[in-house]
Amino acid sequence: MPTTRKWLGSAVRGLRSFAYGGAGERPRIGLALGGGFARGIAHIGVLRVFQEEGIPIDCLAGTSVGALIGAAYASGATLDDMERQGSETRFRDFGRWTLSRMGMASNERLEDFLRKFTTARYFEELKLPFAIVATDIVRGESVYFTTGEIGIALRASCAYPGLFLPVEYRGHSLVDGFLTDAVPTRAVRALGANIAIGIYLEPGELKDKPRNTIEVIGRAFSIIQETQDPPWRHAADVVIEPDVHDVLWDGFIETPRLIAAGAAATRAAAPKIRAAIARHIPPPSSDSEPVRTR
């Protein structure tokens, strides 16, 4: 695959330039994409800046919408296609209203929605190591998916409590991964990342009273998160926080603004990313052969 080799060579050269010419083997960089419904489109802007700067991504992990964006990117989908699809997305593309004591909708359509980006069905078919995070609602623990079918893992990670039905899988009752890993930095560490960069999509305060049950639940979870010191922050070298706090959960029409916010936040975080990379590149050995010039 000459195109892939060409991109990889360019990425490595870009990293060296980005890190001010550090010597030695470069660190493995992992990107952890957080949840946030429509706000997750900001991840596309983050990924675009990584490409522009030539910063390689060695592994990815995603929670909720971050799992969808991550799966698409890890499969080789282009950012232009992802942006176009983001603008066209509506609730009916991934949700179907239903009557149940366990939730108001099913997200079975997510498996078909993923096929808009990739034909890959299994993690083993992806071009980058990738993990999807869900939560076992009974045990209150994170569940990491790194092998097997992508679709069922994606549905589990996106099963927002109270809105979508829990996903029953191999004895587990699974819901949205944001409950235990709002930003899956620990998952990219488990994939071998030396540098974990998290993208957190803060929902912030609503301008008005909640419009419906979904916004009541969402705001309640947001308040809980704001009063905690989450473990995922301690596992992050850098946290990128796009300014998307006032975008509602279904604000897909805000796609251009969301992508711009993701890109702006990533450029602002560039000095911290640069410093993290430099810290992980060892200095040249004192007994190394000197560089010869002609």
Phi, psi and chi 1 to 4 in degrees:
 res  aa     phi    psi   chi1   chi2   chi3   chi4
   1 MET       -   85.5  -65.6 -177.5  -67.4      -
   2 PRO   -61.2  -34.0   20.7  -32.9      -      -
   3 THR   -62.9  -43.0  -58.1      -      -      -
   4 THR   -64.4  -43.6  -58.5      -      -      -
   5 ARG   -62.6  -40.2  -67.3 -165.5 -172.5   99.1
   6 LYS   -63.0  -43.2 -179.2  178.8  179.2 -178.6
   7 TRP   -64.5  -42.5  178.8   87.6      -      -
   8 LEU   -63.9  -42.0 -178.1   58.4      -      -
   9 GLY   -62.5  -41.9      -      -      -      -
  10 SER   -63.7  -39.6  173.7      -      -      -
  11 ALA   -64.2  -43.6      -      -      -      -
  12 VAL   -64.7  -42.7  172.3      -      -      -
  13 ARG   -62.8  -38.7  -70.8 -169.0  -64.0  -86.5
  14 GLY   -64.7  -39.1      -      -      -      -
  15 LEU   -62.1  -44.0  173.3   64.0      -      -
  16 ARG   -60.9  -42.2  -71.1  169.6  179.9  161.5
  17 SER   -66.1  -42.1  173.0      -      -      -
  18 PHE   -62.4  -35.0 -168.9   76.7      -      -
  19 ALA   -93.1   16.9      -      -      -      -
  20 TYR    62.8   40.3  -64.7  123.7      -      -
  21 GLY    71.1   31.2      -      -      -      -
  22 GLY   -61.3  152.7      -      -      -      -
  23 ALA  -101.0  164.4      -      -      -      -
  24 GLY    90.2 -178.6      -      -      -      -
  25 GLU   -70.4  134.9 -176.4  178.5   -7.4      -
  26 ARG   -77.4  154.7   71.5  168.4  179.4   83.6
  27 PRO   -76.0  157.7   28.6  -35.5      -      -
  28 ARG   -82.5  128.8  -75.1  177.0   54.7   81.7
  29 ILE  -107.5  125.6  -59.9  172.7      -      -
  30 GLY  -116.1  138.2      -      -      -      -
  31 LEU  -113.1  125.6 -153.7   57.8      -      -
  32 ALA  -109.3  113.4      -      -      -      -
  33 LEU   -98.7  120.3  -49.5 -179.9      -      -
  34 GLY   -84.6  177.0      -      -      -      -
  35 GLY   -91.6  171.4      -      -      -      -
  36 GLY   156.5   21.5      -      -      -      -
  37 PHE    51.0 -128.5  -80.5   98.8      -      -
  38 ALA   -60.4  -28.1      -      -      -      -
  39 ARG   -60.8  -21.2  -69.4 -173.2  -62.2  -83.9
  40 GLY   -63.4  -16.4      -      -      -      -
  41 ILE   -61.3  -22.3  -65.8  171.7      -      -
  42 ALA   -59.8  -24.7      -      -      -      -
  43 HIS   -58.2  -31.8  -68.3  -45.4      -      -
  44 ILE   -63.3  -40.0  -61.5  173.5      -      -
  45 GLY   -65.1  -37.3      -      -      -      -
  46 VAL   -61.8  -49.4  174.6      -      -      -
  47 LEU   -62.9  -35.3  -68.0  164.9      -      -
  48 ARG   -63.5  -41.9 -165.2  179.7  -62.5  -77.8
  49 VAL   -68.6  -37.6  171.7      -      -      -
  50 PHE   -58.2  -41.3  -91.6   70.6      -      -
  51 GLN   -67.2  -44.4  -74.6 -170.4   -8.6      -
  52 GLU   -61.0  -37.7  -68.4  171.4   -6.1      -
  53 GLU   -84.5   -5.5  -64.8  -71.7  -13.2      -
  54 GLY    69.8   28.8      -      -      -      -
  55 ILE   -90.4  114.3  -49.8  170.6      -      -
  56 PRO   -70.8  149.6   26.3  -33.6      -      -
  57 ILE  -115.3  117.4  -60.4  169.7      -      -
  58 ASP   -90.8  -24.4  -63.6  -68.7      -      -
  59 CYS  -159.1  160.6   57.9      -      -      -
  60 LEU  -137.1  152.7  -69.2  155.7      -      -
  61 ALA  -141.0  147.9      -      -      -      -
  62 GLY  -139.3  143.1      -      -      -      -
  63 THR  -115.9  131.8  -71.7      -      -      -
  64 SER    56.6 -124.7 -161.9      -      -      -
  65 VAL   -61.8  -27.2   66.6      -      -      -
  66 GLY   -62.7  -28.8      -      -      -      -
  67 ALA   -68.3  -38.9      -      -      -      -
  68 LEU   -66.8  -49.9  174.0   61.6      -      -
  69 ILE   -61.6  -43.0  -61.3  -68.7      -      -
  70 GLY   -64.3  -42.3      -      -      -      -
  71 ALA   -63.2  -42.7      -      -      -      -
  72 ALA   -63.2  -45.6      -      -      -      -
  73 TYR   -67.6  -42.3 -171.2   77.0      -      -
  74 ALA   -66.2  -21.2      -      -      -      -
  75 SER   -85.3  -11.5   72.6      -      -      -
  76 GLY   104.2    6.5      -      -      -      -
  77 ALA   -61.2  145.0      -      -      -      -
  78 THR   -81.3  151.8   69.1      -      -      -
  79 LEU   -66.9  -31.4  -63.4 -179.9      -      -
  80 ASP   -63.5  -42.8  -72.8  -18.3      -      -
  81 ASP   -65.7  -38.3  -76.3  -14.4      -      -
  82 MET   -66.3  -39.7  -67.1  163.9   68.5      -
  83 GLU   -64.3  -44.5  178.7  175.9   -5.3      -
  84 ARG   -61.3  -44.2  174.6 -175.1   52.9   77.0
  85 GLN   -67.0  -34.7 -169.8   59.1   56.8      -
  86 GLY   -59.9  -42.0      -      -      -      -
  87 SER   -66.4  -29.1  -63.0      -      -      -
  88 GLU   -91.4   -9.8  -62.3  173.3   -2.7      -
  89 THR   -70.4  139.5  -62.7      -      -      -
  90 ARG  -136.2  164.0  -62.0  -64.9 -178.9  -91.2
  91 PHE   -54.1  -38.1  178.0   81.9      -      -
  92 ARG   -63.9  -17.0   62.2  179.0  176.4  -87.1
  93 ASP   -71.0  -27.2  -67.9  -42.1      -      -
  94 PHE  -129.2   -9.1   54.0   85.0      -      -
  95 GLY  -128.0  149.4      -      -      -      -
  96 ARG  -136.5  120.1  177.3  176.7   56.7   82.0
  97 TRP   -62.6  142.6  -62.9  111.3      -      -
  98 THR  -151.1  170.0 -173.4      -      -      -
  99 LEU  -108.8  117.1  -68.0  175.5      -      -
 100 SER  -159.2  151.4  171.0      -      -      -
 101 ARG   -72.9  -15.9  -67.4  178.9  -61.2  173.0
 102 MET   -98.6   -5.5  -56.3  -59.8  -69.5      -
 103 GLY   169.7  171.6      -      -      -      -
 104 MET  -100.2  -12.1  -63.5 -177.2  -70.9      -
 105 ALA  -152.2  158.7      -      -      -      -
 106 SER  -104.2  145.8  164.5      -      -      -
 107 ASN  -111.9   27.4   67.1    2.3      -      -
 108 GLU   -57.6  -29.1  -69.4 -179.9   -1.9      -
 109 ARG   -66.4  -13.9  -68.7  176.9  177.8  174.2
 110 LEU   -59.7  -33.1  -99.9  175.9      -      -
 111 GLU   -65.1  -39.3  -63.5 -166.0   39.4      -
 112 ASP   -71.7  -35.7  -69.2  -31.4      -      -
 113 PHE   -63.3  -38.0 -173.0   67.5      -      -
 114 LEU   -60.6  -30.6  179.4   62.3      -      -
 115 ARG   -69.8  -11.0  -63.8 -169.9 -176.7  100.2
 116 LYS   -67.8  -21.5  -66.1  178.1 -178.6  -72.2
 117 PHE  -106.2  -32.1  -56.5  101.4      -      -
 118 THR  -154.0  151.6  177.4      -      -      -
 119 THR   -92.5   -5.4   58.1      -      -      -
 120 ALA   -65.5  133.3      -      -      -      -
 121 ARG  -107.8  -23.2  -70.3 -173.7   57.1 -166.0
 122 TYR  -121.6  149.4  -59.6   94.4      -      -
 123 PHE   -55.9  -35.0  -77.2   86.8      -      -
 124 GLU   -64.8  -16.2  -68.4   80.5    0.4      -
 125 GLU   -89.4   -9.3  -61.2  175.8   65.5      -
 126 LEU   -73.9  156.8  -60.7  176.7      -      -
 127 LYS   -87.4  -13.3  -62.4  179.7  179.8 -179.4
 128 LEU  -131.8  146.3  -70.8  171.7      -      -
 129 PRO   -58.3  133.9  -23.6   34.4      -      -
 130 PHE  -145.9  140.5  178.7   54.5      -      -
 131 ALA  -127.7  139.8      -      -      -      -
 132 ILE  -112.4  135.4  -71.9  178.4      -      -
 133 VAL  -110.1  128.4 -178.3      -      -      -
 134 ALA  -124.5  174.4      -      -      -      -
 135 THR  -121.4  129.5  -60.7      -      -      -
 136 ASP   -77.3  109.0 -175.9  -43.6      -      -
 137 ILE   -68.8  -22.1 -166.7   64.6      -      -
 138 VAL   -80.4  -48.6  176.6      -      -      -
 139 ARG   -86.6  -16.3  -62.9  178.3  175.5   87.4
 140 GLY    67.8   34.3      -      -      -      -
 141 GLU  -123.8  153.9  -61.5  173.0  -14.4      -
 142 SER   -73.4  144.8  -68.1      -      -      -
 143 VAL  -122.6  123.3  176.3      -      -      -
 144 TYR  -101.4  127.0  -67.2  170.7      -      -
 145 PHE  -104.2  123.9  -70.0   85.3      -      -
 146 THR  -132.5   -7.6   56.8      -      -      -
 147 THR  -137.9  166.6   60.9      -      -      -
 148 GLY    86.9 -157.6      -      -      -      -
 149 GLU   -75.7  133.8  -68.7 -168.2   31.2      -
 150 ILE   -73.1  -40.3  -58.1  169.8      -      -
 151 GLY   -56.8  -48.4      -      -      -      -
 152 ILE   -67.2  -36.7 -169.6   72.1      -      -
 153 ALA   -66.0  -40.9      -      -      -      -
 154 LEU   -63.2  -45.4  177.0   61.3      -      -
 155 ARG   -60.5  -42.1  -73.9 -177.9   50.9 -145.0
 156 ALA   -63.4  -45.1      -      -      -      -
 157 SER   -65.5  -26.8 -173.9      -      -      -
 158 CYS   -99.9    8.2  -65.9      -      -      -
 159 ALA   -80.3   77.1      -      -      -      -
 160 TYR   -60.6  121.5 -167.1   75.7      -      -
 161 PRO   -58.8  133.5  -21.7   33.1      -      -
 162 GLY    91.1  -27.8      -      -      -      -
 163 LEU   -98.1  -59.9  172.3   58.3      -      -
 164 PHE   -99.0  148.3  -68.9  118.8      -      -
 165 LEU   -63.8  140.9  -57.6  175.3      -      -
 166 PRO   -58.7  152.5  -22.7   33.6      -      -
 167 VAL  -100.6  121.3  173.8      -      -      -
 168 GLU   -89.3  122.9  -56.8  -61.4  -33.3      -
 169 TYR  -150.8  117.0 -178.2   70.9      -      -
 170 ARG    49.2   47.0  -65.2 -174.9  177.1  179.8
 171 GLY    83.9    0.2      -      -      -      -
 172 HIS  -107.5  142.7  -64.3  -87.1      -      -
 173 SER  -104.2  106.8 -173.7      -      -      -
 174 LEU  -107.6  139.7  -58.1  173.5      -      -
 175 VAL  -133.4 -173.8  -64.1      -      -      -
 176 ASP   -50.4  131.6 -158.3  -49.1      -      -
 177 GLY   -66.7  -16.1      -      -      -      -
 178 PHE   -66.8  -18.3   87.8   93.3      -      -
 179 LEU   -62.2  -36.9  -70.6  177.2      -      -
 180 THR  -112.7  -22.8   47.8      -      -      -
 181 ASP  -142.6   76.3  -87.5  -63.9      -      -
 182 ALA   -56.3  -35.4      -      -      -      -
 183 VAL  -130.5  116.0 -178.8      -      -      -
 184 PRO   -81.3   56.5   30.5  -36.2      -      -
 185 THR   -67.2  -33.5   49.9      -      -      -
 186 ARG   -67.3  -29.6  -65.9 -177.6  -66.2  179.4
 187 ALA   -69.4  -40.2      -      -      -      -
 188 VAL   -71.2  -29.2  -68.1      -      -      -
 189 ARG   -62.5  -42.2  -67.2  -73.1 -171.4 -167.1
 190 ALA   -65.2  -25.8      -      -      -      -
 191 LEU   -81.7   -1.9  -70.8  174.5      -      -
 192 GLY   102.3   13.2      -      -      -      -
 193 ALA   -71.2  132.8      -      -      -      -
 194 ASN   -82.3  -31.7  -54.6  114.4      -      -
 195 ILE  -120.7  123.2  -63.3  175.6      -      -
 196 ALA  -109.5  119.2      -      -      -      -
 197 ILE  -113.2  118.7  -59.0  173.8      -      -
 198 GLY  -103.7  146.4      -      -      -      -
 199 ILE  -116.0  114.4  -63.9   87.1      -      -
 200 TYR  -110.2  127.6  179.0   54.8      -      -
 201 LEU  -108.4   86.7  -54.0  171.7      -      -
 202 GLU   -67.0  121.3  168.4   58.9   53.8      -
 203 PRO   -74.2  -27.2   25.7  -33.7      -      -
 204 GLY    65.8 -166.7      -      -      -      -
 205 GLU   -87.0  146.1  -62.2  179.7    3.6      -
 206 LEU   -76.1  146.4  -64.0  173.8      -      -
 207 LYS   -70.0  -35.7  -65.9 -179.5  179.3  178.6
 208 ASP  -127.3 -179.5  -57.2  -57.1      -      -
 209 LYS   -63.4  151.0  -68.8 -177.8  179.2  179.9
 210 PRO   -54.7  142.3  -25.0   34.4      -      -
 211 ARG   -85.9  -23.6  -59.4  172.3  -61.3  171.3
 212 ASN  -159.1  179.6   48.5   50.0      -      -
 213 THR   -59.9  -38.7  -57.0      -      -      -
 214 ILE   -59.7  -44.0  -60.2  170.8      -      -
 215 GLU   -72.2  -30.8  -69.3 -175.8    1.1      -
 216 VAL   -63.3  -48.4  170.1      -      -      -
 217 ILE   -62.7  -45.1  -63.5  171.2      -      -
 218 GLY   -60.9  -43.7      -      -      -      -
 219 ARG   -66.8  -36.6 -176.6   56.7 -170.6  148.7
 220 ALA   -62.9  -46.0      -      -      -      -
 221 PHE   -63.8  -37.2  -76.6  130.7      -      -
 222 SER   -62.9  -42.8  175.1      -      -      -
 223 ILE   -62.4  -42.6  -67.8  170.6      -      -
 224 ILE   -59.8  -46.5  -67.6  171.6      -      -
 225 GLN   -62.5  -37.3  -70.6 -179.0    3.2      -
 226 GLU   -68.6  -21.1  -70.0  169.2    0.3      -
 227 THR   -97.6    5.2   59.2      -      -      -
 228 GLN  -112.5  164.0  -65.4  178.4  -20.5      -
 229 ASP  -111.3   86.0 -177.3   21.3      -      -
 230 PRO   -67.9  142.6   25.3  -34.1      -      -
 231 PRO   -59.1  -29.4  -23.7   33.7      -      -
 232 TRP   -62.1  -30.0   67.1 -100.2      -      -
 233 ARG   -67.1  -36.4  -78.6 -165.3 -180.0  -89.7
 234 HIS   -68.8  -23.2  -62.7  -75.4      -      -
 235 ALA   -89.4   -1.5      -      -      -      -
 236 ALA   -98.8  137.2      -      -      -      -
 237 ASP   -82.2  -37.6  -68.9  -78.9      -      -
 238 VAL  -140.4  138.9  179.0      -      -      -
 239 VAL  -118.3  123.5  178.3      -      -      -
 240 ILE   -99.4  128.1  -60.5  171.5      -      -
 241 GLU  -127.7   87.5  -58.4 -171.2   52.9      -
 242 PRO   -60.3  144.9  -23.2   34.7      -      -
 243 ASP   -82.2   83.5 -176.7   11.8      -      -
 244 VAL  -128.3   19.2  -64.1      -      -      -
 245 HIS   -61.3  -25.6   67.6  -80.4      -      -
 246 ASP   -98.7    7.1   58.8  -22.5      -      -
 247 VAL   -86.9  128.6  177.1      -      -      -
 248 LEU   -73.9  163.4  -63.5  175.1      -      -
 249 TRP   -57.9  -29.2   70.1  -83.1      -      -
 250 ASP  -108.1   23.7   56.4   -9.0      -      -
 251 GLY   -83.3   52.8      -      -      -      -
 252 PHE   -66.1  -24.5  -61.4  102.3      -      -
 253 ILE   -67.8  -12.1   60.1  172.3      -      -
 254 GLU   -86.6   15.7  -60.3  -81.1    3.0      -
 255 THR   -50.3  -50.2  -73.0      -      -      -
 256 PRO   -58.2  -42.6  -24.9   35.9      -      -
 257 ARG   -66.4  -40.6  175.5 -171.4  161.7 -162.1
 258 LEU   -63.7  -43.6  -71.4  163.6      -      -
 259 ILE   -64.9  -41.5  -67.8  175.6      -      -
 260 ALA   -62.5  -38.5      -      -      -      -
 261 ALA   -66.1  -40.6      -      -      -      -
 262 GLY   -63.2  -41.8      -      -      -      -
 263 ALA   -66.2  -43.8      -      -      -      -
 264 ALA   -63.5  -42.2      -      -      -      -
 265 ALA   -65.9  -35.3      -      -      -      -
 266 THR   -70.2  -41.4  -54.0      -      -      -
 267 ARG   -63.2  -37.9  -67.5 -169.4 -177.5   99.7
 268 ALA   -66.9  -30.5      -      -      -      -
 269 ALA   -86.3   -3.0      -      -      -      -
 270 ALA   -53.8  -43.9      -      -      -      -
 271 PRO   -59.3  -37.4  -25.4   36.0      -      -
 272 LYS   -70.0  -38.5  -67.8 -177.9  179.5  179.2
 273 ILE   -64.6  -43.7  -62.1  173.1      -      -
 274 ARG   -59.4  -43.4 -174.1 -177.2  -59.9  117.9
 275 ALA   -67.4  -39.4      -      -      -      -
 276 ALA   -64.1  -40.8      -      -      -      -
 277 ILE   -64.4  -45.5  -67.1  171.4      -      -
 278 ALA   -61.9  -36.2      -      -      -      -
 279 ARG   -65.6  -26.0  -75.5 -164.4  -59.4  -89.7
 280 HIS   -98.2    0.7  -75.7   79.7      -      -
 281 ILE   -99.9  115.9  -63.9  179.9      -      -
 282 PRO   -68.5  151.4   25.7  -34.4      -      -
 283 PRO   -68.8  159.4   26.7  -35.0      -      -
 284 PRO   -63.4  145.5   23.2  -33.6      -      -
 285 SER   -67.6  143.5  174.4      -      -      -
 286 SER   -67.3  -24.3   58.0      -      -      -
 287 ASP   -99.7   15.1   58.6   -5.6      -      -
 288 SER   -72.8  153.8   60.2      -      -      -
 289 GLU   -69.4  132.6 -175.8  177.3  -18.6      -
 290 PRO   -65.2  152.1   24.0  -34.3      -      -
 291 VAL   -73.2  129.6  175.8      -      -      -
 292 ARG   -97.1  137.2  -58.1 -177.6 -175.5  -81.1
 293 THR  -119.5  155.2   59.1      -      -      -
 294 ARG  -101.5      -  -65.9 -178.1  179.5  179.3
